[in-house]
Amino acid sequence: ISTKAISGLTSDVVAALSTDQVGALTTGQIAAMKATQVAAMTTDQIGALTTAQVGALTAAQVGALTTDQIGALTTDQVAALSTKAVTGFTAIQVDAMTADQIGAFTEAQTAALSSTQIDAMVAEDLAAFSTGDIAAISTKAITGLSADDISGLTQDQVTAFTQTQIQAMNNSQVEALMAAYLEF
């Protein structure tokens, strides 16, 4: 079936596809799907997507996923998302992610996150970040960290902040960072 034909399928038809049929779709066919079609997929269908198929999802498609669909993503699938696709996550979707899913973000994906996405994470999510992930948070996104978020980080995570990140922090963030340094 052509990519043009795929984009013409109704949401009901997409939802009726078997997991084997979904698994047989090419990355080009996945990328050609409308966001509404992806949103119509069942959690079983989402779970059946290969990492290559997940890697073909667009930011709009990712942004259309329901929280149940987000919950169906494996850590391998999360890690397979493109950095552009990761920018499609809404705050509600990020909030629905497990700490394991957050921990599966690559450093490149973490660098693509916005302050709104970072702000949607709870302490348990941030605890799943590697030191590389912490160092990868953009200076624009660093504003999404609350003082409480910083206080909950491990010593290794606190020392992973770069000078540029620290310079981008507001006063309450810097105070929390200094307090965290003193605790260790």
N, C-alpha and C positions, 0 to 999 in steps of 0.2 A: 504494500500500500504506500502510495506516495506521501511525501510530507504535506503536500497541499490537501490530500484526502484526509490525513490524520487531523489536521486543524479544522476540518469540516464535521468531524464526528460530534454528536451531541454529548452532553455530560452524562446522560443516562446510558448511552452506548459505552462510553469510557468506563463508567462504574461497573458495567456488566462484563468487561473483559476478564478472562481468567488470569491468574498470576502467571501462568505459562505464556499467555499471549502478551502480557505486559513485559515479561522478561525477554520476549523475542523482539521487542521494538528496538530500532536502532537509536543511537544517540541523536541522529538527525531528526528522527521522528519525535523523540522526546522534546527536543529543543523547539520543534515546530508546534507543539501543543499550546493551546491558549491557557492562560492562567486558570480560567474557570474549569477547563478540562482537568487540569492537575488537581485542583481543589475538589473535584468530583471523585477522585480515586479513593478507594477504600484503604484502610490502614494495612490490610494484607497486601494490596497492590503496591503500596509505598514500600513495605518491607521486602517485597520481591524485586525491587529495582536493584540493578547491579551498581557497583560504584561508578562504572563508566557512564551509566544512564543518569545517575545522580549528578555526576560532574557536568552533564549537559543541561541541567536545569538553569533557567535564567533567574535573575533577581525578581522579576515579576511573578514567575511561577512559585518561587520560594515564598514570597510575600503572600501568596494566596493559600498556602498550606494551613490547614486547621491545626489547632493545638493537639488534637488526637493524632493527626498525621505526623506532626513534629515528634510526638512520643513514640511513633513507630520507627523513626529513623535510628539505625544502628550507629555506633561510634565510627565505624568504617565509612558509612554513608556520609556522615557529617564531615569527616576529614576529606571526603572526595569532592565536596562542593567547591566550585570556583570562588575565588576571592570576590568576584563581581556578584555571584549569586548570594553570598553571605550578607552583602549589603541590603538584600531584600528582606531580611528578617525584621519583623516588627518587635516592639518592646514586649508585647503580649506573647509572641512566639518565643522570644529569648527567655522570658519568665517561665514558660512552660517546659523549657529544656531541663534535663537532668544535669547534675554536676559532671557525670561521665560524658555526656554529650558536649558540654562546654569544654571539658578537658581534652576532647578530641580535636578541637580547633587547632589548625596548624598556626605557626607564627605568622605566616602570610595572611591567613584568614583573620587572625586577631588584629593585625595591623589595619585591616579593612573595616573593622567595626567602628560604629559611630558612638558618640557620647551617650546617646539615648539607649543604644544596645548595651553598653557597659553599665549604665545606670540601672537597667532592668535585671541585672545579675544580683543574686544574693551572696552573702559571704561564702556559703558552701560552694557556689559556682566558681567564685574567684579563687577559692582554695585549690580548685582543680587545675588552675593555670600553672604551667611550668614557668620557670624563671625566664625562659626565652619568650614565652607569651607575654609576661609582664613587661619585659623590655620592648616588645613589639607594639604595645598599645600606643597609638598615635598621640601626638600632643593635643590634637583636637578632641580625641576621645577620652583623654585623661580626666577631663572635667566631669565625666560621668561617674568617677569614683567618689564616693562619699568619705568623710573622715572615718566613719564606722567601718567602711569597706577596707580602708588602709589599715586600721587598727587590727583587723582580723587576719591580716596576711602573715605568713611565716617569715622568719628571719631571712631566709634565702630569697623569698619574693620581695621583701622590703629592700634588700640590698641590690636587687636586679633593676630597680628604676634607674634610668639614665639621667645625666645632668640636664639634658634637654627636657625630659619629662618633668623633672622636679621644678625647673624654671617655669613650666606651663601650669603648675599647680597653684590653686588659690591658697590663701593664708590658713584656712582650716585644714586643708589637705596637708600642707607643710607641717603644721603643728602636730597632726596625727602621725605623720611620718617620723618626726623627731621623737615623739613619745614612743613610737614603736621601736625606734633605734635604742632608746634608753631602756626599754624592757628586756632587750636581748643582752 
